[in-house]
Structure formats: structure tokens, C-alpha cells
Amino acid sequence: MHWTRPRVWITSAVVVPAVAVGGWLTLAPGEGSEGPITVGTSDVITSLDPAGAYDAGSWALYSNVFQSLLTFRAGSPTPVPDAAEKCAFTGGGLKSYRCELRPGLRFAGGGEVTAADVEYSFERMLRIKSKQGPAGLFANLKSVSAQGRKVTFQLHKGDATFPQKLATGAGSIVDSDDYPEDRLRKGTSVTGSGPYLLKRYEQGKRARLEPNPDYRGAVRKTGGPVEVRYHPTSDALAKAWKSGGLDVIHRQLPADTLAELNPSDPDLRVSEARSPEIRNLVFSLKPGKPTAETAVRQAIATVVDRGTLARRVHRSTVQPLYSLIPQGVLAHSNPFFDTYPEGNIDRARKILQEANIETPVKITLGYWEDTSPAKEAAEVKRQLEASRLFEVRTASAEWTTYQRRFTDGRYDAFLIGWFSDFNDPDSFTQPLVGRNSVLHNGYRNDTVDRLIARTQQYERRSRATSAFKEMQREIAKDVPMLPLWQRTEYVLSNRGVGGSQYLTDGTGVWRLWELNRL
């Protein structure tokens, strides 16, 4: 689901990952002397408008204040109706998908949620086409139409994963009366129909959420009030956690804190998410960039030593990654390991010489301002310059500015975190290397596009394995990005809070309603 800033989670007696929604305790607004449950994160909200953000922090909030037609229950990869009463493909070929809206849905402002609002939300997102938004996820959407309570989506090509895409933050339904059709909505309020109401919002500081009494959907029972506190860096988040000022934390603790967690601490509950976070070094292929040369990208892939990066920067809390699709996900393979021997400077020099590329190659490496990416950028720079084949200038920016800069092509290479929008290898491929990549790095490959389309034809996803593996080999040949590492995500909570094991499972849904006081 979307990139992270780096877009991640252990329990004193390790909590078994959730496989179904269970019962939970709830607090009505105002009940309990402890006040709202406080949740800390170092994620950033790029925009309160769903048409303007495709990142973990924004989507985490969207899943609480907006509804999509479908959603994911904890631990299940299969979408279930939320704003919709029912949804299904119609006809053959997986090219037409129809949903019927639940009756009686209301926006926070009191207006009725209609099928026309659903149509408007998708058409608006595609019309605005924000570079930081999720329009690229629906590049295959040909049209959307509303009739009565029914909404019909027509696709250019069949896509078995379309229901999963509808269940993400990209499918958030907005009020057509409150959101302008051709530009993003500004301000600090939202008009949604999700399980929570956004009562107060301070950019970069906090969001106060209270249960929505008018919510109707897949969530059986909402919990009590929650305050999300946003911290500028992972170090600041760790400091707030150690001071006892937070009940729950999720994304992103520094490597030193993760490495020193004590599994026998009786005051700590740690739960593990199902889907890994990955980190990529993405290259700009835009004209005039040194990294537009395939040989330059291949040489970098040959020089970079992931094992050293994992040890020096992350204290071995991450695992080296040699593929677009991480280990543990269907169709994972290791084409970068097979193709590029790590730290082989002689081979890298030969690649550049055969392409008649003068050395040292000068490149600008971008990263966002936080402890982990700063250390990563410094280590990549050290390795590349130690080869004497590259001269690297690093450049940083805070997250929202960083997003604008890498999508505008300001960097030759840039670091980006990613985890899946839903539990399928399509979420690690189509948004990143498809023709309408959300990375906007200029990569185009007709073979990859054909393979993406082929993988989307199979409702039985295991049948797409060979096409996904062929795609990964093609990416290893082109190197539009270099996979660096993957790691498990964790959620930490104190012993006074239950339900944190259901908070997230790698689908981008942040189930704040599952949290409760014990």
C-alpha cells in the first residue's frame, strides 16, 4: 500500500498474528478516566484529500474517517463489503465490476452517501491526477457509472485484483458537495462516512478521532476516542515511547530501539504484521540523467553490498532483498542475487567501460529527513565512492517536499520505502514498474506491461507465478530500481491496551477501532 517514510512492527509473549476479527472492548466517547488512547507514529500525512496522497500515513487515517466500497477484515486478504452491500464481477473477462451501495449511509456533514458520490470520487481522482496521489493504481479503469444504488466499473483489461484495489485508501468515497471536482481540498477537516470522525487536526502534530455514531459498514463495533500523535523523526517517536507518553506505537522505530527490545518485558506487548516493508533505491530514467544509462544502473547494482548496509545501518534488523517481490509473498525469487555479485568493483568497472561511460559518474542521491534514511544514504554513498567509479552528492528534504522533488525528477536516484496495499504480488509490481508508475521515474517497458496484464488475468493467483517471475528477471536486467532490504513490521503497546495485534496487517487499513483499555 503505498510508499512509506520508511512505509513499519514484537509481544512480551509474542502475540499470534490475527486471522479473524474477534470481540473487543469499547469505550464510548467521554468514558474512562484515562482519556483517549494515544497512538504514536513518525508517518506524515501528505494530504487530507484522498485524491492527493498515496502514502502510509495518509492512508492510515483514511481507513478510519472515509469508507471504501470494500475493506479488509483483520488477517484476511479477501475484501468484504463496507460502503457496498455487495460487489461482483459481471459477464466474462474480469472487465466489468458492479457494486450495490448500502442504504442509509451518511457523510459526517449529514448528507446521504449515494452511488453518484462514488462515481464522482473516482472520476475526480483521475481528473486531478495528483503526482502524489493514487491515480496510477487505477490506470486500467476505463469508466465508472452510477444508476440508483448501483455503481459499475468498466476496465480496459481484465484485472482479478480490482476488488482489492477498491478496498484501499485510493477507493475512499468523498462528498461531491464538499470536494471540488478539479483540485484538491485544503484545510484541516474531512467529510467522510468512516467509523471515526476527525474532530481536531493539527498538521504534523496530532489528530483527535471519535467514533462516528452514524457509521454503517463492515466494522461491527467502533471503539473509543483515539488521539494520533505525529512525531517528526523515528528518534523523536522512540523518545516519546520511552517517556511513557504513548499507549501504542506503529512506524517507525529506529534500528537501535528495535534491536534492544526485550521480549521478556512484562510491560510490553509486541505484535507482528503479516506483510513486509521493503526499501528500494529508485533510479530516474528521464532524459539527461546519468542514471538513464542502463550500464550505470547495472554498475551500481554490482557495487552495492546489502549485507554491509543491513549490519552497519540497521544492526541486522532487516534482511537483504534481491527482488521486486519480497520473501514471503507469492512468486518471490532472487534475480538480483543471481545477476549481480555484490561488491564486485572490477565487474562494475567493466560494465561502464564497455558502455563507454566516463568515470567517476556523478549522481545526486535523495533521501527524506530522518535518522534511518540519512544513515542509509551515507552508507550507499560510501560504498559507491569507495569503488572510485562514482561521485555522489546527497540531498534531503522533509517528507512532503521530498515526494514532490522525486516525482518532479530532482534526483538521479532516491530512497523509498514500500509495503503492499493488499496481500498480492501485484501490489509490489504494477504501481512501481507499470506504465503509470506512482514513482514517476520515467521507466517504460512493454514486456513488463504485458506481463503485468497477464498476471492480472488469473483469479487463482498461484497461476500467475511464472509471469511474476519472468517480470522480476526483466526488472533485474533493466534495473529501474535496486531492492535493498525487507523487514517485518511491528506494533508496540503497553500492557494497559488491548487489540493492538489487530491494528494492521499489511493492507494499509489502520484499525484504531480495535484498540481498547484493559
C-alpha positions in Angstrom: 0.0 0.0 0.0 1.9 2.7 -0.8 5.2 4.2 0.0 6.4 4.8 3.4 8.6 7.2 5.2 10.1 4.3 5.8 6.3 3.0 4.8 6.7 -0.5 10.0 6.1 -3.7 13.8 7.3 -7.7 18.6 5.0 -9.1 22.2 6.4 -10.0 25.5 4.7 -13.3 24.9 4.7 -12.8 21.1 1.1 -12.3 20.1 -0.1 -14.6 17.3 -0.9 -12.5 14.2 -4.6 -12.0 13.7 -6.5 -14.3 11.4 -10.0 -13.1 12.0 -11.9 -10.3 13.7 -12.6 -11.2 17.3 -14.5 -9.5 20.1 -13.2 -6.4 21.7 -14.0 -3.9 24.5 -15.1 -0.5 23.6 -15.2 2.9 25.3 -18.0 5.3 24.4 -16.8 8.9 23.9 -16.1 10.5 27.2 -16.0 7.3 29.2 -13.0 6.3 31.3 -10.7 8.5 33.3 -7.6 7.7 31.1 -8.8 9.8 28.1 -8.3 8.8 24.5 -5.9 6.0 23.6 -2.7 7.7 22.3 -1.1 6.2 19.2 2.3 7.4 18.1 3.8 7.3 14.6 6.6 9.1 12.6 4.5 8.8 9.4 3.4 12.0 7.7 0.0 12.9 6.3 0.6 14.3 2.8 -3.0 15.4 2.3 -6.3 15.0 4.0 -7.8 14.7 0.5 -7.8 11.0 -0.8 -7.1 12.2 -4.3 -3.8 13.8 -3.2 -1.9 11.1 -1.2 -0.5 7.6 -1.8 1.5 7.1 1.4 1.2 5.1 4.6 0.4 8.0 7.0 -2.4 9.4 4.9 -4.0 6.0 4.1 -3.9 5.0 7.8 -6.1 8.0 8.6 -8.3 7.5 5.5 -9.2 4.0 6.7 -10.8 5.5 9.8 -12.6 8.6 8.5 -13.5 7.5 5.0 -15.3 4.4 3.6 -14.4 2.5 0.5 -16.9 0.2 -1.2 -14.9 -2.8 0.2 -12.4 -3.2 3.0 -10.2 -5.9 4.6 -11.0 -7.7 7.9 -8.0 -8.3 10.1 -5.9 -11.2 8.9 -7.8 -11.8 5.7 -6.6 -11.0 2.2 -10.2 -11.2 0.8 -12.1 -7.9 0.6 -15.5 -7.7 2.2 -18.3 -5.1 1.6 -18.1 -1.9 3.6 -19.9 1.0 2.0 -21.2 -1.5 -0.5 -23.9 -4.1 0.3 -22.5 -6.5 -2.3 -20.0 -6.4 -5.2 -19.1 -8.9 -8.0 -17.6 -9.1 -11.5 -20.3 -9.3 -14.2 -20.0 -11.0 -17.5 -16.7 -12.7 -18.5 -13.2 -11.5 -18.8 -12.9 -9.7 -15.4 -13.6 -6.4 -17.2 -16.8 -5.3 -15.5 -17.3 -4.9 -11.8 -20.5 -3.8 -10.1 -21.3 -2.8 -6.5 -24.6 -2.0 -4.8 -24.4 0.6 -2.1 -25.7 0.0 1.4 -28.8 2.1 2.1 -28.8 4.7 4.8 -25.2 5.8 4.7 -24.4 9.3 5.8 -21.4 11.6 5.5 -20.1 13.4 8.6 -21.8 16.5 7.4 -25.2 14.8 7.3 -25.6 14.3 3.6 -26.6 10.9 2.1 -23.8 8.8 0.6 -25.0 8.0 -3.0 -23.7 5.9 -5.9 -23.2 9.3 -7.6 -20.8 10.2 -4.9 -18.8 7.1 -5.6 -18.7 7.8 -9.3 -17.7 11.4 -8.5 -14.9 10.3 -6.2 -13.2 8.1 -8.8 -13.7 10.5 -11.7 -12.3 13.3 -9.6 -9.2 11.4 -8.5 -8.4 10.5 -12.1 -9.1 14.1 -13.3 -6.9 15.7 -10.7 -4.2 13.1 -11.3 -2.0 14.4 -8.5 1.6 13.2 -8.7 1.5 12.4 -5.0 -2.0 10.7 -5.4 -3.2 7.2 -6.2 -4.5 7.7 -9.7 -1.8 5.4 -11.1 -3.4 2.5 -9.2 -6.5 2.8 -11.4 -4.8 3.3 -14.7 -6.8 0.4 -16.0 -10.1 2.0 -15.1 -12.0 2.8 -18.3 -15.2 4.3 -16.9 -17.4 4.4 -13.8 -21.1 5.0 -13.8 -23.9 5.2 -11.2 -27.5 4.2 -11.5 -29.7 4.1 -8.4 -27.7 2.5 -5.7 -25.5 0.6 -8.2 -22.0 1.6 -9.4 -20.4 -0.1 -12.4 -16.7 0.0 -13.2 -15.5 -0.9 -16.7 -11.8 -1.8 -17.1 -9.6 -1.6 -20.2 -8.3 -5.1 -19.4 -9.4 -7.8 -17.1 -8.0 -7.5 -13.5 -8.6 -10.1 -10.8 -7.1 -7.7 -8.3 -9.5 -4.9 -8.9 -11.7 -5.6 -5.8 -8.5 -5.4 -3.7 -7.7 -2.0 -5.2 -11.2 -0.8 -4.4 -10.6 -1.7 -0.8 -7.6 0.6 -0.4 -7.4 4.2 0.6 -7.5 5.0 -3.1 -11.1 4.0 -3.1 -12.2 6.5 -0.4 -15.6 8.0 -1.0 -15.9 11.8 -0.7 -19.0 14.0 -0.6 -19.4 15.6 -4.0 -20.9 18.7 -2.4 -17.7 19.3 -0.3 -14.8 18.4 -2.6 -14.0 20.5 -5.7 -14.0 18.4 -8.9 -10.7 19.8 -10.4 -8.4 20.5 -7.4 -7.5 19.1 -4.0 -9.5 20.3 -1.0 -7.5 22.3 1.5 -8.0 22.8 5.2 -7.9 20.6 8.3 -11.3 18.8 8.1 -12.7 15.9 6.2 -16.2 14.8 5.1 -16.3 11.1 5.1 -18.5 8.2 6.3 -16.0 6.0 8.1 -16.1 4.5 11.6 -14.4 7.6 13.1 -15.0 11.4 12.9 -12.0 13.7 12.7 -12.7 16.2 15.5 -9.4 18.1 15.5 -6.3 18.0 13.4 -3.0 19.8 13.7 -0.7 19.2 10.8 2.4 17.3 11.8 1.3 17.1 15.5 -2.0 15.3 16.2 -5.4 14.0 15.0 -8.2 13.6 17.5 -10.7 10.9 16.4 -14.1 10.0 18.0 -16.5 7.2 17.0 -19.0 8.1 14.2 -22.5 7.3 15.6 -23.9 7.2 12.0 -21.4 4.7 10.6 -22.8 1.7 8.8 -20.5 -0.9 7.3 -18.1 -3.8 7.9 -16.9 -2.7 11.3 -19.2 -4.3 13.8 -18.5 -2.0 16.7 -16.3 1.1 17.0 -14.0 1.6 19.9 -13.4 4.7 22.0 -11.7 8.0 21.2 -8.2 7.9 19.9 -5.5 10.6 19.6 -2.8 10.0 16.9 0.4 11.9 17.7 2.8 12.5 14.8 6.5 12.7 15.5 9.0 14.4 13.1 11.6 11.6 13.3 11.9 8.0 14.4 14.2 9.1 17.2 11.5 11.6 18.5 9.0 8.7 18.4 11.3 6.4 20.4 11.8 9.2 23.0 8.1 9.7 23.4 7.6 6.0 23.8 10.3 5.7 26.4 8.9 8.6 28.4 5.5 6.8 28.7 3.6 9.4 26.8 2.1 6.9 24.3 -0.1 3.8 24.6 0.6 2.3 21.2 3.3 3.0 18.5 3.4 1.9 14.9 6.0 3.1 12.4 8.8 3.9 12.7 11.2 3.0 15.5 15.0 3.4 14.9 17.1 0.3 14.4 18.8 0.7 17.8 15.5 0.6 19.6 14.3 -2.4 17.6 17.5 -4.3 18.2 17.3 -3.6 22.0 13.6 -4.6 22.5 13.3 -7.1 25.4 10.8 -9.9 24.6 10.5 -10.7 28.4 9.5 -7.2 29.4 6.1 -7.7 31.2 5.0 -4.1 30.4 5.3 -4.6 26.7 3.0 -6.1 24.1 4.5 -6.6 20.6 2.6 -7.9 17.6 3.9 -8.7 14.2 2.3 -7.7 10.9 2.0 -10.2 8.0 3.4 -8.2 5.1 6.9 -6.9 5.0 8.2 -3.4 4.4 10.8 -3.1 1.6 13.3 -0.4 0.7 14.3 0.4 -2.8 16.9 2.6 -4.4 14.9 4.1 -7.3 16.6 5.5 -10.4 15.5 8.3 -12.6 15.4 7.3 -16.3 14.4 10.7 -17.5 16.5 12.2 -20.4 19.8 13.8 -19.4 20.1 11.8 -16.2 23.3 9.8 -15.7 21.1 7.0 -14.4 19.1 6.9 -17.7 22.0 4.8 -18.9 21.3 1.1 -18.2 25.0 0.4 -17.7 25.2 3.0 -14.8 22.3 1.3 -13.0 23.8 -2.1 -13.6 27.1 -1.0 -12.2 25.5 0.4 -9.1 23.7 -2.9 -8.6 27.0 -4.6 -8.8 28.8 -2.3 -6.3 26.2 -2.0 -3.5 26.6 -4.6 -0.7 23.2 -5.1 1.0 24.7 -7.3 3.8 27.0 -4.5 4.9 24.2 -2.0 4.7 22.0 -4.2 6.9 24.7 -4.6 9.5 26.1 -1.1 9.6 22.9 0.9 9.4 20.2 -1.4 10.7 22.0 -3.7 13.2 20.7 -6.7 11.2 17.1 -5.9 12.0 16.5 -6.0 8.2 17.2 -8.8 5.6 18.9 -8.1 2.3 16.4 -8.2 -0.6 17.2 -9.3 -4.2 13.9 -9.0 -5.8 11.0 -6.7 -6.5 8.7 -9.1 -4.7 9.8 -9.7 -1.1 10.3 -13.1 0.6 7.1 -14.5 2.0 5.0 -13.2 -0.9 3.7 -15.4 -3.7 6.2 -15.6 -6.7 9.2 -14.3 -4.8 12.6 -15.0 -6.5 16.2 -13.7 -6.3 17.1 -12.4 -9.8 19.3 -9.6 -8.5 21.3 -12.1 -6.4 21.7 -14.3 -9.5 22.7 -11.4 -11.8 24.8 -9.0 -9.8 27.6 -10.3 -7.5 27.7 -7.8 -4.6 30.7 -5.6 -4.1 32.3 -6.7 -7.4 34.1 -3.4 -8.4 36.0 -5.0 -11.2 32.8 -6.2 -12.9 31.2 -2.8 -12.4 34.2 -1.1 -14.0 34.0 -3.4 -16.9 30.2 -2.7 -17.4 30.9 1.0 -17.5 33.9 0.7 -19.8 32.0 -1.5 -22.3 29.3 1.2 -22.4 32.0 3.9 -23.0 30.9 5.8 -19.8 33.5 8.0 -18.2 34.2 7.7 -14.5 33.6 8.8 -11.9 29.9 9.0 -12.7 28.4 12.0 -10.8 25.0 11.3 -9.3 22.6 13.0 -6.8 21.1 10.7 -4.2 17.9 11.9 -2.5 16.5 10.8 0.9 13.9 12.1 3.3 14.9 13.7 6.6 15.1 11.0 9.3 17.7 9.0 11.1 17.5 5.7 9.1 17.4 7.1 5.6 20.2 9.6 6.4 22.4 6.7 7.5 21.3 4.6 4.5 22.2 7.4 2.1 25.6 7.9 3.8 26.3 4.2 3.5 25.3 3.9 -0.1 27.4 7.0 -0.9 30.4 5.4 1.0 30.2 2.2 -0.9 29.8 3.8 -4.3 32.6 6.3 -3.8 34.9 3.6 -2.4 34.7 2.0 -5.8 36.2 5.2 -7.3 33.6 4.7 -10.1 31.1 7.2 -8.7 30.9 10.6 -7.1 27.8 11.0 -5.0 26.1 14.2 -3.7 23.4 13.5 -1.2 20.3 15.8 -0.8 17.5 15.6 1.7 14.1 17.2 2.3 11.2 16.7 4.7 8.7 14.1 3.5 6.1 16.1 1.7 8.8 18.2 -0.1 10.7 15.1 -0.8 7.7 13.5 -2.5 7.3 16.5 -4.8 11.0 16.5 -5.6 11.4 12.9 -6.6 8.2 12.9 -8.7 9.5 16.0 -10.4 12.8 14.3 -11.2 15.0 16.4 -8.9 17.2 13.4 -8.0 19.2 10.9 -10.1 18.5 8.2 -7.5 16.3 8.3 -4.4 15.4 6.0 -1.5 11.8 4.9 -1.0 10.1 2.6 1.4 7.1 0.5 0.3 4.7 -2.1 1.6 1.7 -3.6 -0.1 -1.7 -2.1 -0.4 -3.1 -5.6 -0.3 -1.7 -9.2 0.1 -0.8 -9.9 -3.5 2.5 -9.6 -5.6 0.6 -7.2 -7.9 0.9 -4.5 -5.2 4.7 -4.8 -5.4 4.8 -4.6 -9.2 2.0 -2.7 -11.1 2.3 0.6 -9.0 6.1 0.5 -9.1 7.1 -0.6 -12.6 3.9 -0.4 -14.6 3.5 2.2 -17.3 1.8 4.6 -14.9 4.2 4.1 -12.0 3.5 6.2 -9.0 7.2 6.7 -8.7 7.2 8.9 -11.9 10.8 7.9 -12.7 10.3 7.6 -16.4 10.5 3.8 -16.6 8.7 2.2 -19.6 8.9 -1.5 -20.7 6.4 -3.0 -23.0 7.3 -6.5 -21.9 6.8 -5.7 -18.2 3.4 -4.1 -19.0 2.3 -7.2 -20.9 3.4 -9.4 -18.0 1.5 -7.2 -15.5 -1.6 -7.6 -17.7 -1.1 -11.4 -17.8 -0.7 -11.7 -14.1 -4.0 -9.8 -13.6 -6.0 -12.3 -15.6 -5.8 -15.1 -13.0 -8.4 -15.2 -10.2 -6.4 -18.2 -8.9 -3.4 -16.2 -8.1 -0.9 -19.1 -8.0 -1.4 -19.4 -11.8 0.3 -16.0 -12.2 3.6 -17.2 -10.6 5.6 -17.8 -13.8 4.6 -14.4 -15.2 5.6 -12.7 -12.0 9.0 -14.5 -12.0 9.6 -13.6 -15.6 8.8 -10.0 -14.8 11.3 -10.0 -11.9 14.0 -11.2 -14.3 13.2 -8.4 -16.7 13.4 -5.8 -13.9 16.8 -7.2 -12.8 18.0 -6.7 -16.4 16.7 -3.1 -16.7 17.4 -2.1 -13.0 14.8 0.8 -12.8 15.2 0.3 -9.1 17.5 -1.6 -6.8 15.9 -3.6 -4.0 17.9 -3.2 -0.8 16.1 -4.8 2.2 12.9 -6.1 3.7 11.8 -6.3 7.3 8.9 -7.3 9.5 6.6 -4.5 10.8 5.8 -4.3 14.5 3.2 -2.7 16.7 4.1 -2.0 20.3 1.6 -1.3 23.1 1.7 -1.0 26.8 0.0 -3.7 28.9 -3.0 -1.5 29.6 -4.2 -1.5 26.0 -5.7 -4.5 24.1 -6.4 -5.0 20.4 -3.1 -3.8 19.1 -2.5 -7.1 17.4 -5.3 -6.3 15.0 -4.2 -2.7 14.3 -2.5 -3.5 11.0 -1.7 -6.5 8.8 0.0 -5.1 5.7 -3.2 -4.0 3.9 -3.0 -0.3 4.7 -6.0 -0.5 6.9 -5.3 1.0 10.4 -7.9 -0.5 12.7 -8.0 2.1 15.5 -11.4 0.8 16.4 -9.8 -2.4 17.7 -7.9 -0.7 20.5 -9.3 -0.8 23.9 -8.4 -0.2 27.6 -7.9 -3.3 29.6 
